[in-house]
Amino acid sequence: MRVLLANDDGIEAAGITALRQVLEDLDWEVYVSAPDRERSAVGHGITVHRPLRVRKYVWGEKSRGWSVDGTPADCVKLALENFLPQPPDLVISGINLGPNLGTDVLYSGTVSAAFEGLINGFTAIAVSLAVYGEADYRPAAAFLRDFLPQALRMTLPPCTMLNINVPPGVPRGIRIARLGRRRYVNVFHRRTDPRGRAYYWMAGEVEDTDNGPGTDLAAVKDGFVSVSPLHCDLTDYNLLDALRDLENS
């Protein structure tokens, strides 16, 4: 198996290191293309107004990689088009520090890196550990060691990837879940600089507006790994026919 790893926490982050080591233990051919520093919450941004700088990495005999001074999507795009000697069998983004649950997937650099692999025609998975601060990646890595061979036997529909969130500690099992919904309140803190000019820190408190049974939010809260299929086609097909009358207006 040939796999491309990416993330938004940086190429030296503990999560991607744990994942790389697990895949090396499976004797997979591992390539890593990741930002040179943390690039969380950049979504699917790409760099078009300046050149990208790259630094090579080598870990033993089984893995090699590249750090890129760009976004997670940049990293995957560069690797697929320029770095890898052959196309990968799988693109994995993670293991991310912090959850990517519900509508947070729209902000997530982790999920966007996997989506970049998906829109280029490759099987893609995003993986996040639902903790903040000090993290033990061993249970998540152990889960992936068992789960990935099963996932590779699946045939996902076109334009579909998996978004996985692992709870802290040893998971109770797996739940196949839809995305919940969450938003942030009290987002901006207004402050004043020494010259009397206002500036703002973005912070905010999370508010889950849909965390009922069947959601990824509920699954992780209950100690289960949530596995959610995400589709890159955002079209609301249920509304298409209802809007046809506008074509003649």
Secondary structure, DSSP 4 states (H G I P E B T S, - for coil): -EEEEE-SS-TT-HHHHHHHHHHHHTT-EEEEEEESS--TT-TT----SS---EEEEEETTTEEEEEESS-HHHHHHHIIIII-SS--SEEEEEEEES---GGGGGT-HHHHHHHHHHHTT--EEEEEE---SS---HHHHHHHHHHHHHHHHS-PPTTEEEEEEE-SSS---EEE-B--EEEEES-EEEEE-TTS-EEEEE--EEEEEE--TTBHHHHHHTTPEEEEEEES----HHHHGGGGGGGG-
